[in-house]
Structures are given as structure tokens and as C-alpha cells.
Amino acid sequence: MSGKTLFDKIWDAHVVRSISGGPDVLYIDRHYIHEVTSPQAFNGLRQRGINIFRPERIIATSDHNIPTVNQHLPIADPVSRLQVETLEENCRAAGIRYYGMGDPRNGIVHVTGPEQGFTLPGMTIVCGDSHTSTHGAFGTIAFGIGTSEVEMVLATQCLLQTRPKQMRINVKGELHEGVTSKDLILHIIASLTAGGATGYFVEYAGEAVRKLSMESRMTVCNMSIEMGARGGLIAPDEVTFNWLAQIPSVSDNREFARLIHHWHSLRSDRGAGFEREVTFDASKVTPMITYGTSPGMGMAVNGVIPSPDYAGSSANGSYLRSLEYMGFKPGMKLLGHPIDYVFLGSCTNGRIEDLRLFTAAVAGKKKAAGVTALIVPGSQQVARQAEREGLTETLRLAGFEMRQPGCSSCLAMNEDKIPSGKYAVSTSNRNFEGRQGTGARTLLAGPLVAAAAAVTGKITDPRELVWNQ
Amino acid sequence: MKRAEFTILESTAVPLPLANIDTDQIIPARFLSATGREGFGNNLFRDWRYDADGNPVPGFVLNRPEFRGEILIAGSNFGCGSSREHAVWAITGHDFRAVVSDSFADIFMNNALNNGLLTVTVTPEFLAQLTGLITSKPETIVRVDLPGQVITVPGSGLQAGFPVNPFRKECLIKGLDNIDYLLSMKEDIMAFEKNRQA
């Protein structure tokens, strides 16, 4: 095997020591923390009498359980309030930068990190959140960890990690108009299955990936975990550097030119070895929707729910159970199926590009009667930009109210819950049973499919919506 | 800090043969607002185990008196989804000490091993046989031998080896904690930082 992969180059530059027969001690450049998965880690260190080793490498935000209305008021739920206050106090005591609710830099950790310039190519990045893979869009090794590992990084800025296997997903060709990066990643997951990339780190490459904007690349990398991958990454290029150049704290750095020069070397060498390579054709991807309770259960929005082809295996029972939960049957078409809720937001699709796509599709139309829409920007910065660009006003005229930023209905830790039995077309990342509220039925999709559902009140192919104008 | 040592576990087992059991099923997000590690066991598999009024769902395996034990036997891709370690705390809080499946999600497996919960990965064929046996004879004893890396059902002839990373295995057997190990390497870590700046 000759040459190194992009992943190898970043990993090797961060190995403090290799343990023979065991994991590597891997140095972590950036540690993001939030209110839900950090309190037990801070407690653990207090019990041991250990200080935070490198507070300057940590960025904290509150996002998971905060409300998306009336953020100027104290959080009503006392347990959630305590959790947010605990994070604030832990950060104050340790000298960690904390961007709490209402701060102009607040938002979902995977939206704010990149937009504030804290995520840079070549870094190792962790967070107690599985969607940390989002940051891989910048050519980083970024992955989610548990709370015990959060504690390890707080204590030593290092983790014990076994080098994962590597997979390259090549996407050739070009996405058609009306097909988004969310459709692409749902297409890939439907093909590889929800556990298909377990044990792997994925590099996304190929013509179609190069053509994606940074926001779209983040959407793709974000959902790597939904096929089991530890993370996903994309080699940085001019698209990356131009995006970063817009961030004053990054481009004002006197070293910026030198950094870009170095970042150009962050790509897989010709002949670098991957344990697995898969190729997809972007031109074959159509608007997607999920019909079950696993992100791998996705199909073309105008398709038919497949019949299980693994009769007799344990997966068969799980599949039918999943359809029963959704109120669907094999062979059903979903086009025209009525829906109750639409959620636009989350670390998957809560960025400015997503708001632009959704707004353009609903502009001049009206939200369907009977549909409750939750439009939740991923960050305060996204909200301000939407306001500046007139998106907020266009949405208002179409009957949509913009909320305040947070994770919201993606995991429904706050009040933004979908009621039992109701159908929600959601731009988030997981359609698990009860994910958006006990008994809620989630249909994952991209912002255009969500927009089409919001104005028609039923599952609609967004390309038809445009043709029928 | 020392944690419980894991060597050999002999127990009856609880079968839950569903694929893709995600961490939202293991512990729903609405229970994640706590700031401690205790008490999650009461809400393990909450929405499968209890109805909307909080009454036990009779058919669910944890509510069936014939199924008891410290070993959980699950379907493929167990623990997929969220990185929440609360899922492991819920499983150990219900006094399970090992989970058997033919595949585990990566983050879940790390979280489990960091809490002394052993993940036993077997072949799909062995898993199907084991699940079938436990389902038909709930009183069956399963033996998980970590030093020997073998899972057996004594008297049945059912036996399989399972993989464990040697470093992880030693930590589990001795009850060692990764943080103590990393802290012992502080000088190396600081030397690495200095080298990088140069």
C-alpha cells in the first residue's frame, strides 16, 4: 500500500503514543461541550480533585434542552434549567468560553462551531454528541464520544482510541435540480443500511461532493453516524477556504495564507488504501423520504415502501414492527399521505442554505391549514442572516413563524414535541420511535420535501410543486 | 478510580431480539436532563416497558417474571444513534453486566466498556441459536468468561469465542480506569504539545 489517506495524515499527526496491542493516545485540538452530556464528567473530575487541563481548547454552548420561544425568560422546566445553569457554572469555574442562551454566538453546537471559526481543517474534534461528524466537512477528524470520554478529554486533552477501518464513498456526476445534499445522504444510507458503516471512518469524495457548498457538505458528514460510521470527512478545497475567509477571526489571522498552504496537503494520496470503496451516481438520486424508524429505511419520495426480503431473520420482525409503528404497510405509496407537522432545523438542516431553500419553495404560497410548522434556525447568526436576507418576512407572509435557535424538535428534550400518532416531515437526522415525542411518527427528508409538505399538507414531490406553479 | 472487576459471569439471560435498538429506545431523551449518573435504570426501555399511564406493558420482556438475569441478548446494531452514555447507565442501573449481539454501534461499545459493561459480539448464527434457547427455556444459565473470551451455555454444547481488544480486556479484568491511565501520561502529552509548537 502506498500513500496515506486524508484520515491517516490527520490521525498520525495527533498520536501522542501508541500502546502495543491497544489503542492510540490521540490528542484532541477542539472539544465542544453542551449541557446534556457534560455535567457527570465535571462531577467526576471534582471527585478526583482534578482540574480542567486545557480550558482554552473547549467551547461550550447550551442547545439540547433550551426553549425556542421566549428565550429572554428563565427556562420554565426546573430540571432543564438546572442542567443549563450547571454548565454555565462549570464553565465559569474552569475558565471555559460559554455561549449561553441569548448570546449572539449561541446555537446548536455543530452550527456555531464552524461559523465562529473554531473548526479548522486538519483538527481532531470531539463532543459528547454523535453528530460531531458534521465538522468533518472541513477536513477534520471529528466524532462523537460518551461522557466518560468527555471526562478524559477534560482531564488530559487526550482520548484512547483504536484506529478505525476506512471507507471511501465516491459520488460521481451531479445532483439534479430540486435534489439536495440531504437527499444524497439519505440515498447513501438507504443503500448501505443503518449499520453498514459500523467500524469505519468515511471519506466522501468525487465530483458531486466537490460541487457541494460547505453547508451541504456539513449535512452529508452530519449523517455519517446514521449508517454507523464513527465519522465522515471531506478533503478541504477552495470551497472550504473561501467559506473560512468570510470569518473575520479566521481570515484576520496573520498566518491564514500559510495555513491555507498547509491545508492544501490535506487530501488522500493517490494509491492510498481504503478497506472499502463504494461509488454512487449523483444523477440517480431523487428527492427522498424515510418511511420507517431507522434512517436506513429511506426511499424516493414518489416510491413504494419495499417488502421485506429477509423473511425469517430477526430483522424481518423489526421491519414489520417499524412499519406498524408508522401506520404503513409494504407496497404503500406515500405521495399524497396527509401530514400534521413540519420541522425545519437541527444540526443537519438548520443552516442558512436550508432556510433559503425552504423559503424559496414556499414563497408566495400559504402554509396548509392543519399543518403545524416549526421553523428553527440553527444559530443566532443564522437567524440574523435570515432576517437580513428577508427570509423571515417571506416566511411570515406564507404563514410561518421563525423560532429561536436550539436543537428543538430533533430530539424533543424541550417543549417542541410532536404528539403521539402524528406525522412529522422533519429535516432532522433520526426517525427512531418516539424521537420527536412519545408515539410521534417521523418522516425524514430534506428542506424542499419539507417545504412541499408544509404548503400542501401532504407528502409531495417538490419537483411537482415547482412545475405546477 | 477502581471499578468492579469483570472476570466470569454466570447468569440467566433476557432476550430482546430486535435489530437496530437505538439509544433513544434504551433511554428516551426526556430523561436526559439529570446531572447525575444514578436512577436511569428505572427508565430503561421506558416506552416499550410502560404505557402512557405508567403501567407495565405485560408482553414486554422486562415485565415477564420468567425472564431475569444480568445478561441482555439483543439484535444487530445494538446501541445505534445518540452518543448518550445515559443508555449504558440505564442498562447497568438495571443490573445488567453484559450484552450479547452480533454487532454493536461503535460509540455505544466504547461507553459500555468504559462503565464495565461487557459487549459480547458473536456470529448471527450463534445469536439466533442462543436467543432461541433462552426464549424456550428462560431458566437456562449462560456463562461469559472474559479471560478465556468464550461464551457457553453449560450442558447444551453451545459455545463461541468472542473478540476483545487486549488493552480493554486487561482494564475490565483489573477494574482499571482509562482516566488514571491517561493522567499517568501527562508528561508525554505536554511534550507532544511542545513539539507541535516548535
Interface residues (C-beta under 8 A of the other chain):
Chain A: V16 R17 I19 G21 G22 P23 V25 Y27 V36 T37 P39 Q40 N43 G44 Q47 R48 I50 H64 N65 D77 V79 S80 L82 Q83 T86 G128 D129 S130 F143 G144 I145 G146 T147 S148 E149 E151 M152 A155 T156 Q157 C158 L160 T162 P164 A194 G195 T198 G199 I225 G228 R230 S294 G296 S314 A315 G317 S318 R321 L411 A412 M413 S420 R430 F432 E433 G434 R435 T438 G439
Chain B: M1 P17 L18 A19 N20 D22 D24 Q25 P28 A29 R30 L32 S33 A34 T35 G36 R37 D47 A52 G75 S76 N77 C80 G81 S82 S83 R84 E85 H86 V88 S103 F104 A105 D106 I107 N110 N111 N114 N115 A128 T131 N165 P166 F167 R168 N178 I179 Y181 L182 L183 M185 K186 D188 I189 F192 E193
